[in-house]
Amino acid sequence: MATKSTDTAESYDGFTEDEREAMKDRAKELKGAKARGTRSKAAAKADGEADLLAKVAEMADEDRVLAEGVHALVKKVTPGLTPKTWYGMPAYARDGKVVLFFQSAAKFKARYATLGFNDPATLDDGDMWPTAFALAALTPEVEARIEALITRATA
């Protein structure tokens, strides 16, 4: 529930400016998808990749390098996933549902970027498993681990 501070002139509505911006990005994405609705699957995939790459190009240098690396890995490991933006961040979907996404550190003023996986990802491991990973650098070891996660998530 939204509350208003009585101690300062500022108000708090439950969301940070960055979160509100992400929601605005999502609304634009949904409008764009609706406008593209009758396009072929290949055209929609190309549009989604163009949108994703445009968002990556806007990122700060460190985040951009990570996002470009993740994008290359996803294309290598599972070229069948559809690239798109999701809340203004790079994401990859199967059958319209986001399987994995990249979240830049700078966007939400975090100390690390995040590689996350949603419900359609098949990372299940018993009664508890990780669905988000801090991403600080793309070393060969990290790339191998990401490849394994993507492979498992899309199996």
ABEGO torsion letter per residue (X at the ends): XBBBBAABABBBAGBBAAAAAAAAAAAAAAAAAAAAAABBAAAAAAAAAAAAAAAAAABBAAAAAAAAAAAAAAAAABAABBBBBBGGBBBBBBGGBBABBBBBAAAAGBABBBBBBBAABBABBEABBBABBBBABBBAAAAAAAAAAAAAAAX
